[in-house]
């Protein structure tokens, strides 16, 4: 089960990274023709990571109980926020921090019975 959780978490990180790459590709494609932005290298890498995320999540779902995946899925919001600040230089505001803390608290509370 631990291996399946790691696979699922890797899928979350891939999906979050893919979202950042898609945003970077979209920002680079502002001045271009719409179809050209779909073929931007950042966009293609983002689409690829999103596809791989879907595959890893499907593999993990074969083994993991649904309540585990449902409780871990919101980690994607936390990872996207952290990566946006670290990679894209976006600003984290107080409500972002509170939101991330609430997500983490919810995950911990939800899984207290499993520990």
N, C-alpha and C positions, 0 to 999 in steps of 0.2 A: 504494500500500500504506500510506503514511503516513496518508492520509485515513481509511482503514478502521481503522487502529489508534486514531486519535483518536475515531472513532465508537464503537469498542468501549470505550475508556476512559470516554467520556461515559456509556455504558450502565452501566458499573461505578459511576460516581458517582451516577447516577440510582437504581440499585438500592439503594445504600447510604443515600442520602437517603430513599428510600421506606421502608426498614426503620426509620429513626429516626422518621419521621412515623407509621408504624404503631404504634411503641412509645408515642409521645406520645398517640396516639388511644386506645390500650388503657389507658394510665394515667389518662386523663381519664374513661374509661368504667367505672372500677372500681365506682362507686356506682350505675351505671345498669343498666337491663335489657340483656341480652346483645345483642339485635338492634340496640338504639340505638347501641351502640358501633361497629357496622359502618358506621353512617351519620354518624359524627363527621366533621367537615371534615378533620381531620388524617388519619383513616383513609382517607377517599376520595382525598385527595391522595397518600397513600402507595401505594394501589392503582394510581392513575394512573401514578405514576412507575415502579412495578414493571412495568406493562404497556409503557410506553415503553422501558424498559430491555430488555425482551424483543424489541421491534421493532428497536432499534438493534443488539442483539447478532446478531440474525438477518441484518440487512443486512451487518454486518461479516463474518459467517461466510461469506457468499457470495464474499468476496474474499480474506480472510486464510487462510493455512495453519493447519491445526488446531493444530500445535505452538505457534504464536504465541498463539492464544487460550487454550490450556491453561496456558501459562506466565504469562499476564497475569491470568487469572481470580482467583487468590488475592489480588490487590491489593484486592479487595472487603473482605477481612477487615481490612486495614490502614486503609482509608478508613472503615469502620464504627467501628473503635476510635477513630480520631482525631476523627471527628464526634461520637461519644458523649461524649468528654471535652470537646470545645469547645462543643457545643450543649446536651447534657443535663446537663453538669456531673458526669459519672461520674468515678470515680477510676481512674487508670491505675496498675496495680501492676507490679512488676518483671517478673513472668512475662508480662504483656501486651507489655511492651517487648521482651523476649527473643523472644517469638513473632513480633512484627512484624519484628524484625531477621533472624530465620531465614527468614521468607517472602521478604523483600527479597533476602537472600543467595541463596536458591534460585532466584529469578527471574534474578538476574544470572548465576549459574553456568550455569543452563539455557540462557541466551541467549549465552554467550560465543562459541560457534561461529558464531553469526549475525552477529556484529559485524564 
